[in-house]
Amino acid sequence: MLLIANVYLMEPGTGKEGYCDILTEGDRIVRIGENLYGEFVRKGEEKRAEDLRVIDASGLIAAPGLVDVHSHFRDPGFTYKEDIETGAMAAAKGGYTTVVLMANTRPAVDNEETLSYVLEKGKKTGIHIETCATVTKGMQGKEMVDMERLHKAGAAGFTDDGVPILSAELAEEAMREAKRLGAPISLHEENPAYIENNGVNAGAASAYFQIGGSKREAEIDLVKRDLELALKTGACMDVQHISTREAVSLVREAKKRGGDIHAEAAPHHFTLTEDAVIRYGTLAKMNPPLREEADRKAIIEGLQDGTIDLIATDHAPHSREEKEKLITEAPSGIIGLETALSLGITQLVDTGYLTMMSLLEKMTCNPAKMYGLDAGYLAEGGPADIVLFDAGETFTVTEFASKSENSPFRGWQLKGVVKYTVCGGRVVYQNSYAQKAAQE
């Protein structure tokens, strides 16, 4: 049994907040109330109370374990970058108890064998690992996978993330099947017809490096097409890692027309602009690329009004050797699980753009609901998946639990420190300072 005492609870699904104790037994929360340890003693259950692990969480916020619906753990096929074990450790350090993986592994998750490999390996970590399957075989954009079979085998949803689906006919067919199965379909919206050297915005950044870049039309074109298809088919569609102000406006207007439409913002897109690529080079190269300040502001506005209802990390590990290549040759992507909550607090809450409750909503209950997961909420009888963090503590980004360290945020001072991550009633991450204090 685990008792979290004297904590400030924030439950974004219901809006409930306030000081309380949280008691867990097994993998569930059994009580949320006041002075629960004293209740044991008053009832003459001192012996049972002795079996409790008690965390004095004074000064900390308790929120549902964070849920990320866009991560790459590179396993199988690219485990020199990351594997399921190290990815899970990075997630736990960042306060995540549930992660939905992308399917662009080698082999891709387009078959039951690879799907089973990922899910079974995920069960051996301390957190909940889900994975999407691909939409098309080999992510070639030509032939659909057997979505029904993969869904029954445990695929949480479907995506060819990393590669856009260029055929409108195939995209519509996939949406109809996803709708029939009740599964979300997440789309990487970058039309290569508008791209020369992806990962760098066609603008100030590409001009600095004297190369061609990725035009904003690449995203706008496919977002516009696929929103119409989603409205037509009724599919649960997620616009992944949105980067342009025009795409935010398109999502806003489509949501007004109804449908089951979602959009995700990555912390790097609400924090950085293309100027970061000039400053940090390949460490700030990603797909879709960092855009202009007006785009960053539009993404924040989308988060404020609910147009963008998800914050997803797009955790994308690469080796140091890969990132040390020329800007035109290095792969796109940065790691994000360990800095996402702190960037949200620093860039959105402390600046007054979002309340803490609104930030947590986009990192817990909203993503969990889109995937139909038993996660993202705190309630008696609910899962004992909890993050405890100090929203006011400042730290410097230095070391990572991830196998990779490709982040432009190294050396940044951020606010918001995860002290404990509890998953299934077990402490799966404990901040070293919290561990030292507990020992003393």
Backbone torsions as a table, in degrees:
resi	resn	phi	psi	omega
1	MET	NA	147.5	-179.4
2	LEU	-129.5	130.1	177.3
3	LEU	-118.1	119.8	175.1
4	ILE	-99.9	112.3	-171.4
5	ALA	-106.9	147.5	170.9
6	ASN	61.1	39.3	-176.1
7	VAL	-103.9	156.4	174.9
8	TYR	-98.7	107.8	-176.6
9	LEU	-81.9	136.8	172.1
10	MET	-129.9	114.3	-175.5
11	GLU	-116.3	95.8	-171.0
12	PRO	-67.3	-25.0	-179.4
13	GLY	-65.4	-34.1	-178.8
14	THR	-110.3	-15.4	-175.7
15	GLY	82.5	4.3	-178.4
16	LYS	-71.9	137.0	174.8
17	GLU	-152.6	155.6	179.0
18	GLY	149.2	169.8	-178.1
19	TYR	-76.2	140.2	-179.0
20	CYS	-167.8	178.9	167.4
21	ASP	-112.1	151.8	177.1
22	ILE	-126.0	122.9	179.8
23	LEU	-109.9	128.5	177.7
24	THR	-117.9	149.4	174.1
25	GLU	-142.2	127.3	-171.6
26	GLY	64.4	-133.1	-177.9
27	ASP	-104.1	17.7	-177.6
28	ARG	-125.7	158.2	170.6
29	ILE	-84.7	126.3	-178.3
30	VAL	-104.5	-27.5	178.5
31	ARG	-146.8	142.5	167.5
32	ILE	-128.8	116.4	-176.5
33	GLY	-171.7	-164.1	-177.6
34	GLU	-107.4	143.9	174.9
35	ASN	48.5	51.8	-176.8
36	LEU	-69.7	-31.7	177.4
37	TYR	-65.6	-43.8	178.0
38	GLY	-60.8	-30.6	179.4
39	GLU	-64.7	-39.2	176.2
40	PHE	-59.5	-47.3	-176.5
41	VAL	-64.8	-43.6	-179.2
42	ARG	-61.5	-31.9	-178.9
43	LYS	-87.2	5.9	178.5
44	GLY	72.8	26.2	-178.4
45	GLU	-107.8	42.7	-178.8
46	GLU	-57.8	-37.7	-178.8
47	LYS	-63.5	-41.3	178.0
48	ARG	-66.8	-36.7	179.5
49	ALA	-64.4	-30.8	178.6
50	GLU	-65.2	-23.0	179.8
51	ASP	-84.2	-3.5	179.9
52	LEU	-76.9	143.5	161.6
53	ARG	-96.9	123.6	-177.0
54	VAL	-109.1	127.4	172.9
55	ILE	-108.9	117.4	173.9
56	ASP	-81.0	105.4	-174.3
57	ALA	-101.2	29.2	178.0
58	SER	-56.6	131.8	179.8
59	GLY	84.8	-1.3	-178.4
60	LEU	-108.6	156.7	172.7
61	ILE	-99.9	135.8	171.7
62	ALA	-105.4	124.0	177.6
63	ALA	-130.5	163.0	173.3
64	PRO	-56.3	145.0	173.9
65	GLY	-51.3	135.1	-175.8
66	LEU	-65.6	151.7	-178.4
67	VAL	-124.1	119.6	178.3
68	ASP	-109.6	127.2	-177.7
69	VAL	-106.5	20.1	-179.2
70	HIS	-156.8	85.4	179.0
71	SER	-135.9	151.2	176.0
72	HIS	-118.2	116.1	176.8
73	PHE	-102.8	0.1	168.6
74	ARG	63.2	19.5	-172.8
75	ASP	-128.3	116.1	14.3
76	PRO	-89.1	165.7	166.2
77	GLY	106.0	-32.2	-176.0
78	PHE	-133.6	43.1	-170.4
79	THR	-73.2	-5.1	171.6
80	TYR	-72.0	-18.9	177.0
81	LYS	-87.6	-44.6	-176.2
82	GLU	-168.2	156.4	168.9
83	ASP	-135.4	177.6	-173.8
84	ILE	-64.8	-35.0	179.6
85	GLU	-68.3	-48.9	-178.4
86	THR	-70.9	-33.7	175.5
87	GLY	-63.1	-40.1	178.6
88	ALA	-65.6	-37.7	178.0
89	MET	-65.3	-41.1	177.1
90	ALA	-63.1	-40.6	179.3
91	ALA	-62.9	-47.2	-178.9
92	ALA	-61.7	-39.9	178.4
93	LYS	-62.9	-32.3	179.5
94	GLY	-84.8	-1.2	179.3
95	GLY	94.5	7.7	-178.8
96	TYR	-89.4	132.7	174.8
97	THR	-111.6	-12.9	177.5
98	THR	-136.8	130.7	179.2
99	VAL	-133.5	131.7	174.0
100	VAL	-102.2	118.7	-175.8
101	LEU	-87.7	150.9	173.3
102	MET	-82.4	164.9	-167.1
103	ALA	-104.4	7.2	-174.7
104	ASN	-88.0	59.3	175.1
105	THR	-96.3	-174.0	176.3
106	ARG	-132.0	106.9	0.6
107	PRO	-70.2	158.1	178.2
108	ALA	-67.4	158.3	178.5
109	VAL	-81.6	69.1	177.4
110	ASP	-117.4	13.4	-177.8
111	ASN	-147.0	159.1	-175.7
112	GLU	-67.1	-32.7	-178.0
113	GLU	-64.3	-47.7	179.6
114	THR	-68.7	-39.4	176.7
115	LEU	-57.3	-46.7	-180.0
116	SER	-63.8	-39.9	178.6
117	TYR	-57.1	-48.9	-178.0
118	VAL	-64.8	-46.9	-177.1
119	LEU	-66.0	-41.8	-179.5
120	GLU	-67.3	-40.4	177.6
121	LYS	-67.1	-35.6	178.8
122	GLY	-64.3	-32.0	-179.7
123	LYS	-65.8	-20.7	-177.6
124	LYS	-87.7	-4.0	176.2
125	THR	-89.0	176.8	-179.5
126	GLY	-86.2	-4.5	-177.5
127	ILE	-121.3	176.8	179.0
128	HIS	-88.9	119.0	179.2
129	ILE	-110.5	119.7	171.5
130	GLU	-112.5	163.9	174.2
131	THR	-144.7	148.1	169.4
132	CYS	-82.8	160.9	166.2
133	ALA	-105.8	165.3	178.5
134	THR	-73.4	162.1	174.1
135	VAL	-84.1	-39.4	-177.2
136	THR	-121.2	154.5	-179.0
137	LYS	-64.6	126.5	-179.8
138	GLY	63.0	13.3	-176.6
139	MET	54.8	35.6	-178.4
140	GLN	-90.5	-9.6	177.7
141	GLY	70.8	21.4	-175.5
142	LYS	-114.5	-41.2	-174.7
143	GLU	-135.2	131.1	-179.6
144	MET	-69.5	146.4	171.7
145	VAL	-72.9	171.4	173.1
146	ASP	-80.3	86.4	-173.4
147	MET	-62.3	-39.1	-178.9
148	GLU	-63.1	-45.0	-179.0
149	ARG	-63.9	-44.0	-179.5
150	LEU	-68.5	-36.1	178.2
151	HIS	-64.9	-42.8	178.7
152	LYS	-65.7	-28.5	-179.8
153	ALA	-81.8	-5.0	173.6
154	GLY	120.5	3.5	177.1
155	ALA	-64.5	129.5	-177.2
156	ALA	-74.5	-28.0	-178.0
157	GLY	-173.5	-165.2	-174.6
158	PHE	-137.2	137.8	177.2
159	THR	-163.6	145.4	168.3
160	ASP	-103.4	32.6	-173.5
161	ASP	-46.4	134.8	-172.8
162	GLY	105.9	-24.6	-178.7
163	VAL	-137.5	128.9	177.3
164	PRO	-76.2	152.6	173.2
165	ILE	-91.6	107.7	-172.2
166	LEU	-82.6	-27.2	-179.6
167	SER	-80.1	117.5	178.9
168	ALA	-64.6	-36.2	-179.9
169	GLU	-64.7	-43.2	179.7
170	LEU	-69.1	-39.7	178.2
171	ALA	-60.9	-42.2	179.0
172	GLU	-65.8	-42.5	179.1
173	GLU	-61.0	-42.9	-180.0
174	ALA	-65.5	-39.4	178.3
175	MET	-64.2	-39.8	179.9
176	ARG	-64.3	-40.7	179.8
177	GLU	-69.9	-40.6	177.2
178	ALA	-61.6	-40.6	176.9
179	LYS	-61.1	-44.9	-179.8
180	ARG	-61.7	-36.7	-178.0
181	LEU	-84.2	-12.5	-176.6
182	GLY	71.5	33.6	-178.1
183	ALA	-117.4	144.8	176.7
184	PRO	-74.7	151.1	174.0
185	ILE	-123.5	125.9	-175.0
186	SER	-112.3	134.3	-169.1
187	LEU	-123.7	133.1	175.3
188	HIS	-89.6	110.1	-167.7
189	GLU	-102.6	80.4	175.9
190	GLU	-140.8	108.5	179.3
191	ASN	-81.5	115.2	-176.2
192	PRO	-62.9	-14.8	178.3
193	ALA	-62.8	-21.5	-178.3
194	TYR	-107.9	16.6	-172.7
195	ILE	-126.1	132.5	168.2
196	GLU	-132.8	113.2	-172.2
197	ASN	65.8	83.8	179.8
198	ASN	-70.2	159.8	178.8
199	GLY	98.3	-10.7	-179.6
200	VAL	-130.9	128.2	-179.4
201	ASN	-64.3	138.5	174.3
202	ALA	-76.0	95.4	-175.1
203	GLY	175.7	-133.3	-177.9
204	ALA	-62.3	-38.7	-177.6
205	ALA	-67.7	-48.0	-179.6
206	SER	-65.5	-35.1	178.0
207	ALA	-65.0	-39.0	179.5
208	TYR	-61.1	-42.6	-178.8
209	PHE	-87.2	-2.5	179.5
210	GLN	57.1	47.4	178.2
211	ILE	-135.4	167.0	170.1
212	GLY	-76.6	159.4	-177.8
213	GLY	-137.1	-160.4	-179.1
214	SER	-100.7	115.3	178.4
215	LYS	-75.3	149.8	-179.8
216	ARG	-62.3	-26.9	179.1
217	GLU	-60.3	-23.7	179.4
218	ALA	-59.2	-43.5	178.2
219	GLU	-77.6	-45.4	-176.1
220	ILE	-57.0	-43.6	-175.9
221	ASP	-58.4	-51.3	-175.9
222	LEU	-78.1	-32.6	176.1
223	VAL	-61.5	-44.4	179.8
224	LYS	-60.4	-46.2	-179.5
225	ARG	-63.2	-46.8	-171.7
226	ASP	-77.0	-26.5	173.3
227	LEU	-65.1	-40.2	176.7
228	GLU	-63.3	-40.2	179.4
229	LEU	-67.2	-37.8	179.1
230	ALA	-65.7	-41.8	177.7
231	LEU	-65.9	-35.8	-179.4
232	LYS	-69.5	-40.7	-173.9
233	THR	-94.9	-19.0	-176.1
234	GLY	78.2	13.0	-177.7
235	ALA	-69.0	151.4	171.0
236	CYS	-81.9	105.2	-173.3
237	MET	-115.9	136.6	177.1
238	ASP	-115.4	118.6	172.2
239	VAL	-80.5	112.5	-174.0
240	GLN	-79.0	152.8	173.6
241	HIS	25.7	66.8	-176.2
242	ILE	-66.5	140.5	-173.0
243	SER	-132.2	-12.6	-175.5
244	THR	-118.8	150.3	179.2
245	ARG	-66.4	-32.6	179.1
246	GLU	-66.1	-39.9	179.1
247	ALA	-66.1	-37.7	176.2
248	VAL	-60.3	-44.2	179.4
249	SER	-64.1	-40.2	179.0
250	LEU	-62.7	-42.8	178.2
251	VAL	-64.5	-42.2	-179.6
252	ARG	-58.5	-47.7	-178.9
253	GLU	-67.4	-37.4	179.6
254	ALA	-66.8	-37.5	179.3
255	LYS	-65.1	-33.6	177.8
256	LYS	-64.5	-25.3	-179.6
257	ARG	-86.7	0.0	179.6
258	GLY	97.3	-164.7	-179.3
259	GLY	90.7	169.0	-176.8
260	ASP	-105.2	71.2	-172.0
261	ILE	-110.9	134.8	179.7
262	HIS	-131.2	160.1	177.1
263	ALA	-145.8	144.4	-179.2
264	GLU	-119.2	143.6	173.0
265	ALA	-114.5	136.1	174.1
266	ALA	-90.1	146.8	179.9
267	PRO	-54.0	-35.1	-179.8
268	HIS	-66.6	-28.5	-179.5
269	HIS	-79.7	-24.3	174.3
270	PHE	-94.4	-0.1	-178.8
271	THR	-110.0	-42.3	-169.5
272	LEU	-113.7	161.5	170.9
273	THR	-124.0	-178.5	-179.0
274	GLU	-61.8	-17.3	175.3
275	ASP	-59.8	-28.4	179.5
276	ALA	-66.4	-30.3	178.4
277	VAL	-68.1	-37.2	176.6
278	ILE	-65.9	-37.1	-177.4
279	ARG	-79.8	-45.1	-172.2
280	TYR	-105.0	-5.5	178.7
281	GLY	64.5	-134.0	-173.6
282	THR	-65.9	-19.6	177.8
283	LEU	-67.0	-16.5	177.2
284	ALA	-114.7	18.3	176.5
285	LYS	-90.8	125.9	-177.3
286	MET	-156.5	162.2	177.0
287	ASN	-115.0	127.9	-12.6
288	PRO	-66.1	161.1	-173.3
289	PRO	-75.5	164.9	169.8
290	LEU	-65.4	136.9	-175.0
291	ARG	-108.7	-139.6	-175.1
292	GLU	-98.2	168.8	179.4
293	GLU	-59.9	-37.1	178.6
294	ALA	-63.1	-33.0	177.2
295	ASP	-70.9	-43.4	177.7
296	ARG	-58.7	-44.5	179.8
297	LYS	-65.2	-38.0	179.2
298	ALA	-66.0	-35.9	177.0
299	ILE	-64.9	-41.9	177.4
300	ILE	-63.5	-41.5	176.8
301	GLU	-62.9	-37.5	176.5
302	GLY	-64.4	-36.6	175.3
303	LEU	-68.1	-37.3	-178.7
304	GLN	-65.5	-43.8	-174.5
305	ASP	-95.2	4.0	175.7
306	GLY	87.6	-0.4	175.1
307	THR	-58.1	-45.2	173.6
308	ILE	-99.6	112.0	-172.7
309	ASP	-104.8	-0.2	-178.0
310	LEU	-130.4	140.5	166.7
311	ILE	-112.1	118.4	-176.9
312	ALA	-127.3	143.7	-169.4
313	THR	-78.1	-31.2	-167.4
314	ASP	50.6	44.9	176.8
315	HIS	-56.2	113.6	-172.3
316	ALA	-134.3	85.9	-176.5
317	PRO	-73.6	142.5	171.3
318	HIS	-140.5	156.5	-179.9
319	SER	-74.5	160.3	177.9
320	ARG	-60.6	-40.9	-178.9
321	GLU	-61.7	-39.5	178.9
322	GLU	-65.9	-43.2	-177.2
323	LYS	-74.6	-14.5	178.4
324	GLU	-85.4	0.2	176.7
325	LYS	-73.7	171.4	177.8
326	LEU	-59.0	155.7	-177.8
327	ILE	-56.6	-31.6	-179.5
328	THR	-82.9	-12.2	-176.1
329	GLU	-111.8	-25.5	-177.8
330	ALA	-68.3	145.4	178.1
331	PRO	-71.0	157.1	179.0
332	SER	-88.8	148.4	173.2
333	GLY	126.6	150.7	176.1
334	ILE	-134.6	157.8	173.0
335	ILE	-76.5	154.7	-173.8
336	GLY	-149.9	-12.0	-173.7
337	LEU	-64.4	-34.0	-173.2
338	GLU	-85.3	-10.1	-178.4
339	THR	-119.1	-5.4	-172.0
340	ALA	-61.5	-50.5	-178.2
341	LEU	-62.9	-44.2	-178.8
342	SER	-65.3	-38.3	176.2
343	LEU	-65.6	-38.1	177.0
344	GLY	-62.0	-44.8	179.1
345	ILE	-65.7	-46.4	-175.7
346	THR	-69.3	-45.3	-171.8
347	GLN	-90.2	-24.5	-174.2
348	LEU	-115.1	-43.7	-176.7
349	VAL	-81.8	-51.3	-178.6
350	ASP	-63.8	-25.6	178.9
351	THR	-85.7	-7.5	177.6
352	GLY	88.1	4.6	179.8
353	TYR	-71.7	-40.7	179.8
354	LEU	-130.1	152.8	167.6
355	THR	-78.3	162.1	176.7
356	MET	-60.3	-38.0	-179.6
357	MET	-64.0	-41.2	179.5
358	SER	-66.9	-39.7	176.1
359	LEU	-60.2	-48.1	-177.9
360	LEU	-64.5	-35.7	177.5
361	GLU	-55.1	-42.0	-176.3
362	LYS	-79.1	-9.3	-179.6
363	MET	-114.4	1.3	-177.7
364	THR	-134.8	-83.2	-170.9
365	CYS	-68.9	-37.1	-179.3
366	ASN	-62.8	-52.3	177.9
367	PRO	-63.1	-36.3	179.2
368	ALA	-63.6	-41.9	-179.7
369	LYS	-65.3	-39.2	-178.6
370	MET	-60.6	-35.9	-179.7
371	TYR	-95.9	0.2	178.9
372	GLY	66.3	36.5	-176.1
373	LEU	-94.9	146.4	173.6
374	ASP	-81.8	77.2	-173.3
375	ALA	-162.1	170.3	172.1
376	GLY	81.0	17.7	177.8
377	TYR	-148.8	158.9	176.2
378	LEU	-121.1	117.6	-179.7
379	ALA	-160.2	153.7	174.3
380	GLU	-61.1	128.4	-175.5
381	GLY	90.9	-10.6	-179.7
382	GLY	-86.2	174.5	-178.4
383	PRO	-64.6	141.1	178.7
384	ALA	-86.2	61.5	178.4
385	ASP	-113.9	109.4	-167.4
386	ILE	-141.4	138.7	170.1
387	VAL	-111.9	134.4	176.2
388	LEU	-114.2	122.1	-176.6
389	PHE	-141.9	155.3	175.8
390	ASP	-99.8	108.0	-174.8
391	ALA	-72.0	-18.6	-175.1
392	GLY	-100.5	-11.2	-176.1
393	GLU	-79.0	135.4	179.0
394	THR	-101.2	144.4	177.8
395	PHE	-145.0	164.4	176.4
396	THR	-105.8	130.3	179.7
397	VAL	-69.9	117.4	-178.7
398	THR	-130.4	-68.8	-174.6
399	GLU	-104.0	152.8	-179.2
400	PHE	-123.5	147.5	172.5
401	ALA	-81.5	-22.6	176.4
402	SER	-60.9	153.1	175.9
403	LYS	-67.9	-23.6	179.6
404	SER	-108.4	165.9	-179.2
405	GLU	-137.6	27.7	-178.1
406	ASN	-78.7	83.5	-178.9
407	SER	-138.3	132.7	174.0
408	PRO	-74.7	-7.5	-175.2
409	PHE	-91.0	-0.3	175.3
410	ARG	-59.3	130.9	-178.6
411	GLY	91.0	-11.5	178.3
412	TRP	-73.4	147.6	169.9
413	GLN	-96.0	122.5	-178.7
414	LEU	-124.6	161.5	179.1
415	LYS	-112.1	138.5	179.2
416	GLY	110.2	103.2	-175.8
417	VAL	-116.4	123.6	174.2
418	VAL	-72.5	124.6	-179.7
419	LYS	-98.2	-42.4	178.3
420	TYR	-141.2	143.9	167.2
421	THR	-122.2	123.2	-178.8
422	VAL	-113.1	126.2	179.4
423	CYS	-132.1	125.3	-177.7
424	GLY	61.2	30.1	178.6
425	GLY	81.6	2.3	-179.5
426	ARG	-112.7	140.9	175.1
427	VAL	-75.7	112.4	-177.7
428	VAL	-103.8	-11.3	172.4
429	TYR	-149.5	136.3	175.8
430	GLN	-136.7	120.2	177.9
431	ASN	-56.5	139.3	-174.7
432	SER	-58.5	-35.1	178.9
433	TYR	-71.0	-36.2	176.2
434	ALA	-66.8	-37.6	179.5
435	GLN	-65.9	-41.6	179.3
436	LYS	-63.9	-42.9	-179.9
437	ALA	-63.5	-39.0	-179.4
438	ALA	-65.8	-37.1	-179.8
439	GLN	-69.2	-34.6	-179.2
440	GLU	-74.7	NA	NA
